[in-house]
Each structure stands twice: as C-alpha cells, then as structure tokens.
Amino acid sequence: MQRDEVVRRLRQLVKLRCQIQQLEEALEILNECEREIIEKMFVRPVPKASDKICEKFDIEVAAVYRRRNKALQKLGDFLGEMG
C-alpha cells in the first residue's frame, strides 16, 4: 500500500471516530426509552425492535414511533448545533 493511500485511510478513520463520538454525545441527551428506540432501530438494529420496546416500556406501537420521531428531532437539533 502506498503512503498516500495509508494517509487517506487514516484521515477517513479519524473522521469516522469523530462522528462516532458526536453520536455518542448526542445519544446522552435522550431519555432511556428514546435512546433504546434509536439504538434498536438504527444504531444496532434488532428484529422486531418496536415489539421489544413496547414490551419493555409497556407502551403502544404508535407511542414507539412518536417517541422515535421526537428522539430523531432532538438528535437533529443537537447535531445541528454541533456542526
């Protein structure tokens, strides 16, 4: 591998690491339910995430999606302020 390619890949990794750190900071602003929704639906997707979240937090499916939308809005606002 050429030196230039190594440098390019290192820069990509550093940028990715910064993005991961921003995501971790953003997830901290969410409450437990919102964080679990985002993690199970987007960060580390699991099959039937909404059903599992409903059961754990004793909420309806519609509430999961309302909370998901609210959490996405909070994350977007937070990340927008950072950028």
N, C-alpha and C positions, 0 to 999 in steps of 0.2 A: 504494500500500500504506500502510495506517495505521501510525502509530508503534507502537501496541501490538502489532500483528502482527509488525513488524520485531523488536521486543524479544523476543517469544515465540520467533521463529525463531532469533534469536541465542542465546538460552538453550538451545534444543534442540541447536544446533551445538556449543556449549561442552560440554554433557553428553555428546554423541556423541564429541567429541575426547577427553574424559577416559576414556571407555570404551575407545576405541581404544588409548590409552596404557596402560591396565591390561592389555589383551590382549597388547600388545607385550611388556610386562614379564613377563607370565605365560608367554609362549612361550619366553622366555630360560631358564626353569628346566628345559625339556625337552632331552633329548639330540637329536642331529642327526636320527636316524631318527624319533623321536616328533614332533619339530617338522615334519618333512616330511609325515608322515602327517596331522597336524592341518591343515596348510596346504593340502595337496592334496585332502583330503576335506571341509573345512569353510570355511576362510578364502578360498581361491581355488580352488574345485573344478575338477578336470580329469577328463575322461572316462577311465574305466578306471584310476583312481588306484591301486587296490590292485595291479593288474598292474605298473604302472610302479614302484611302491615295491618289490615283490617282486624285480624285475629289478635295480634299483639297489643294494639292500642284500642281495641273494642270500638271501632268506628266503621261507618258505611263506606262502600266503594266510592261513592260520589265525594265523600269527605276526603278520601285519599287524593283524589285528583284536584280538588280545590286546594288542599294543602300543598300538593306538588306545584301547582301554578303559583301560589303565594311564595313558596320557597325559591322557585326559579326567578321570580321578580326580585326577591331580596338579594339573591346571588348576583343577578344582573346589575342591580343598583350598586352593590358593594364593589363588584369587579370594575364597573364603570368609573367609580370614584378613584379606584387604584390606578386605572390606566390613564 
